[in-house]
Amino acid sequence: MRVLIVNTSERTGGAAVAANRLMEALNNNGVKAKMLVRDKETDHLTVAGLPSSWRQQWNFLWERFVIWLHLHFRREHLFEVDMANAGTDITNLPEFQEADVIHLHWINQGMLSLKGIRKILTSGKPVVWTMHDIWPATAVCHYSRGCEQYLSQCDQCPLLPGDSLARQVWRRKVQMLNGQRLTYVCCSEWLAGEAKKSALLKDQRIVSIPNAIDTRLYRPQDKKQARQTLDLPTDRRIILFVSQRVTDPRKGISYFVDAVSRLVQQHPEMKDNTGVAILGGHAEEVASQLALPSYPLGYVSDPSRIVNVYNAADVFVLPSLEDNLPNTIMEAMACGVPCVGFHVGGIPEMITHQVNGYVAKERDAADLAQGIRYVLAEADYETLSRDCLHQVAQKYSQQSVASRYIEEYQNSMTPKMLKR
């Protein structure tokens, strides 16, 4: 069986990380999987880039320009919506022609257009689409922020006040899916539940399969050595915060800052025995706001260094306000690091409350602080850590995830198309 995984980026962003891990998991379990990306960053033979063309940049710029017009020349929300009005036709590429199954992932910002997706759907090849956010089930947004218009029909999008673009894109998506059946895979039960409510996907197959992780790379290592490698103190407990862009409001940095402040007020001794490591872009901007000694590590792309960062930590905190199945929590748990997060999205499916971490009440900085305190000072840390590893082995191993995807591929293929 040959599977073509389609994603905008090869390595940048959570969807790219998940797509790469799935490709590796499939190839390790008897499937010939390749990736097709717009932004190729390595020389890996299993990853193909779109043919070099000025049109790729034009597709991206044209979509942003149209959205900018609909935003009445404001930059706010410019990168929070996508309309897929421009993209590359991939159906004539050899990678597409050779594939038995087309597996779409995050294909926005000029990678594929709605017209191009329609052409893929009518090609006769079975299509599986992994949802890394809710965009495939709405008109233009990636996170609904409490808006429920997609339950019936997107119309006046809160991100595009007083504008009809959402209504137009919704109609185009309805036309795109007309008469077509495909399988949507959600990385969390939460997202699957939201997708099943969408009027757009009412006749489609929707299942939940988590992302995979390579436990040969993400695994527990010597904490002291990891800290020495990163020039982090070895005589303090380390609280870790990670985000591709630390200042992204959706990742809840304001609640994290508040929680750390509360911890110091309640336990002043923490100033002498605890610090905060921050991994991600704009880390320096946040470090000065924290009430504990802080160590901004900046943006890191080297996987081995990222593994060191997780292993250097005593607790990982991700107070996302809206999230699917964060790779960062999975990575931390695979390294045996207990996690603390809000009860939102797929986070409660990953963290079992007071078993391998702490699930705090949504948008409650006081409970978030209590969760950090619970992991660092109240719980049996070794038991938490052991349960983290057990959770990852049971749910997120390559073999477990690959076997579930292979079953979906086989279900979507006719006997004639199935190559033995």
TAQUI-V126797 format. One line per field, one symbol per residue. ss: DSSP state (@ for helix, = for strand, . for the rest). psi: psi as a letter, one per 30 degrees, with the letter a starting at -180 (. if undefined). Layout:
# TAQUI-V126797
ss->???
psi->???
This chain:
# TAQUI-V126797
ss->.========....@@@@@@@@@@@@@@....========.......===....@@@@@@@@@@@@@@@@@..........=............@@@@@..====.........@@@@@@@@....======...@@@...=.......@@@.............@@@@@@@@@@@@@.....====..@@@@@@@@@.@@@...====....=.........@@@@@@@@......=========...@@@.@@@@@@@@@@@@@@...@@@@========.@@@@@.....======....@@@@@@@@@@..====........@@@@@@@@....====....@@@@..=...====....@@@@@@@@@@@@@@..@@@@@@@@@@@@@@@.=@@@@@@@@@@@@@@@........
psi->kkkjkkkelefkleeeeeeeeeeeeeffhgkjklkkleikflgkfgkklkkkkffeeeeeeeeeeeeeefghhkfkgegflkfhfkakjfffkeeeefkekkjkbjgahgekleeeeeeeegffkkkkjkjfageffadflfkfhfkgeffekkdjkffikglgeeeeeeeeeeeefjgkklkkkkfleeeeeeeffkfegfglkklkklllkjffejlklkeeeeeeeghlkfglkkkkkkkejegjeffheeeeeeeeeeeeefifffffgklkkjklkgeefeeffkflkkjkfakkfjeeeeeeeefflfkkkjhkfklcikeeeeeeefggjklkllilbgeffejjkgegakjlkkhjeeeeeeeeeeeefeljeeeeeefeeeeeeeegleeeeeeeeeeeeeffkleefjk.
